[in-house]
Amino acid sequence: MSKLLYKYLDINGAIMMLHYSDLMYANATTFNDPFDCHPSLIDCSNVPEEKRTGWPANVIEELNSNRLTNNREDLWICCLSKLYNSILMWSYYNKHEGICLGLNMDHVAKYINANYGMMVTTQGRDVQYRDIVNKPDYYRDQEDFFSYQVYTKAKAWEHEQEVRLFIFKPTPWFMKRLPFQHDKTEFNHKEIRTFVTIGAECFESLYLGVRIDPTNKEKITQLARTLNPNIKIYQMKADPNAFSLIAKQEMNYNLNDYIDLFSNLHTNKQQGKNTPHKAILLISIIDLIASHRIQTNKIVFTEELENCFHQNWERYVGKSIIFKPKAGTPYWHLNSEPFWQLIPYEGGYEKIVKLQKGNPYSSKTIREHIKFAVIDQVLFQLLQDNANRTKLREALINSLDI
């Protein structure tokens, strides 16, 4: 089995998986394919004499068919694919408006255990595509009928290259409702998903649909980076020269790209002047990296960083009647830049949104709720070189509108 497998999701499913760091399973009866895991995949009608034991053949057939029906109703499956660029799957799973997650299955396997249900698989297994007329005989064939029911689909679905994990009779406390289901007063228990908590390192890549709404794109991207700052993010594009999809990696920057970003930071204006706070904080971070006081791409809001910010403020801004030297403001607002991501202690992206509604800029609030900010690993590596630091520092100084 491939180490990387892919999960197609609509926006609600994406929020659940990325916010809670979960792997989502759905009930087999809710799938698009009406034949999926259907009891009719197996022939229970030819009941031999020795199996009747005083019961009519139709009763024996019904009992065994019901057993297969119950298997389907008690089965929650995680459907994965070997492909991230299937036009058909993007179309019918989320109309190209959702996402596809790349999951490292070696890591995922470490988080799945037998406590999740009566039967639980930790390793994915390929679906077998066949004609439905090739039914095994329930009484005469030497077949693992449960596995046949779970892993057999019609050849019409062969393009999916599907791999499955399943939980049979999942333990109730691993089941959750999707966001839109919380407002419903009545619903079938089969609508509820099962979620297995997995580690952030399992989420290796994120693919954004061709038609994803910009607001959803921002929210999903923030969720993904909050969960795993090293996740690779791709925007799917329509190939103008073929009926296919192209994955274009986002934020694959070089030194010149970062010089451009540093020269054009997103800032507010006050009395016609661009606010200098972001540039001063970034200059301070460069200084602390140069002095080896910051040694990773995780930028903690320390007193040392605040003091360095105030020293650089005096040097480059001085006394200003327009701007006040508050280091917490740019530390927070740099989150709008593509190379910076705030990581809260808990609550993920939703915590950032909640704090943003108040006044999150004080040193006390930041230290209480924000674990650190992460800058791109590529940017951090570039800042290890003195010549690169000089160029990036100059870009920031030249951007100051003082």
Order of alpha helices (4+ residues) and beta strands (2+ residues): beta-alpha-beta-alpha-beta-alpha-beta-alpha-beta-beta-beta-alpha-beta-beta-beta-beta-beta-alpha-beta-beta-alpha-beta-beta-alpha-beta-alpha-alpha-beta-alpha-alpha-beta-alpha-alpha
